[in-house]
Every structure is written in C-alpha cells, then in structure tokens.
C-alpha cells in the first residue's frame, strides 16, 4: 500500500495544551488543535485528524480575494488600506471608522447600507469616549464593517443589487463561495450564519492550513499576485486589520511586519510566513482566545523562529507575580 509523504507525516500526532498555573497549581487547561505546514506539503506539526470547523474571521484574508479577482479594487481606485479593512476584524477606533465611512461615501452609500449589525467598539478607549460623550455605536463600529463595505464595492463594480447582499442566494455570496472553494480545493456545503449575518461555511482544518501555506508561497513568488497583495496589505497596515492593542497587530509589529496573522472568534488564529513558505493554524478546543494565542506564540517561536507577543507571567492588580502560562507539547 502506497502512503505518500504527507500521509506519513499526519500519522504522527502531537498534543498541545496551554496550562494556566496559579501558585504552582493548575487553574485552567486549554486543549489546542494545531497544524504547521509548508507550501510543498511538508506537515511539520499536526495534532489531529482532519475535521470541519467554523473558521470565523480567520477566513477574511481569503474573502478579500473577491475584491481583487472581481476587478473592483482597480475600477474603484482602491488601495492596500481598503484591502486591509476588507480583511479586518477591526476594533472600531477612529482610524477604522473614519476610513470605512469615507469608503462608503465613495460608493455613494452610508452606514445604513451595511447588514453587519451594530456593536460597541472593541477598543476600550474608543468605547469609553463614546459613552462619556453620549454617542451611540452604529454599523460602522462593527468589526466586520470593512469586509461588508468590500462586498458592497464588488456589488457596485459588477452592477449587482445592494439589497440582500449578505444572503446566501445573492449573486455576491455565490461568487464568494466559488472563490473560497477554489482556494480550499473542496466543496463547501454546511454553513451557519456568522455574527455579521453572512453565511459562515464549515471548512476543512487541513485544507485551510494548506491554503494559507499556498498563500505564503504565492506572496513570496509574486508580490503583485492576489495572495501577494493581501499579504502586503497586512504587512503595511497591521493595525487596520485588527486594532492597536490587539494580539494580531502586536505580533505582526513585533516581528517587523514579516507575517500575516488573522484571528477568528472561538479561539482561531491563522498565520502566513512568506519567507518560509509556511502556515500555522490554531483552533482552541474550548474557544479560548488566551489558549489559542499562547499556543500560536509557541508555534511561531518553534517553527518560524519569530518573537511571541503574549506575556507568560500572571500579575495581580498590585503588580505581584502570582502565576504563569505554560504551553505543553507531547509527541
């Protein structure tokens, strides 16, 4: 029986967990699914058989491909800042909301055209300022407003109706589904509705990891390619893809913007490392962001040789060290 190299690698599973220790005692344990691989199919680290999962916002770099592949980014004279916002889970800071507002105006629209819904800014300082000044949030503050404005831009370029652009049977969502199926090399069937109202398809963990690894290789080979431009957008504008204090921004900035890092709800983090043609994909089993980010930090150091961004010491409110975070790998 023939077993190819990739299959042999997948037979050797590792275990990855994140322990929170207080006073030397285990307080919490987060089990983590993870996969590290190169664009040529070499699986360097893997914790599990393949499974389908909701990638949530970690899928946004691929969703933003539609802006490029449709020709909307050129016809509407958009640039890398727009591409970064289209890929973003932004924190609702002024640097985000002002740009989204201006982008909508460019389309002759305003926030009422967005179907992502309303929530308070993720950035605490912005939220406090708005509360103190009796300002109410609107759809612009939704972390997905840039992505939705990107969708409306594609509709404007292709002369598709704006109405119902978020629904699965709308031509825009069907075109987006085709783009994702091409990148993941599989048919997308099962879906739920995301927090921002668009269809959220369950995807293969392994196929998504492979797609990110291909993105890394394509970005290195041709910076002007679709993958290359998305990676450039993240490198040039990391804070626009998340927020000033966000983990994804911090680890990209700390590592001289050499990587693309995108998080998703329920403990998902994805990384693209063009110089090494490498991807890292993490999903915390219990949906913990703390678990996924510490695990991602560990894998970034081990397999990409880059710097972590999460503090491992736990301090109380008077500054006393009371515990630490430990990532444990067993083969």
Secondary structure, DSSP 8 states (H G I E B T S, - for coil): ----HHHHHHHS--EEEEEEEETTEEEEEEEEEEEEEETTS-EEEE-SS--EEE-GGGGHHHHTHHHHHTTHHHHTT--HHHHHHHT------HHHHHHHHHHHHHTT--GGG--S-----SSHHHHHHHHHTT----GGGSTTHHHHHHHHHHHHHHT--STTTTSTTSHHHHHHHHHHHHHHTS----EEE-TTSSEEEEEEHHHHHHHHHHHHHHHHH-TTSHHHHHHHHHHH-HHHHS-TT-HHHHHHHHTTT-SEEEEETTTEEEEEEGGGTEEEEEEETT--HHHHHHHHHHHIIIII-----S--EEE-TTS-EEEEEEEEEE-
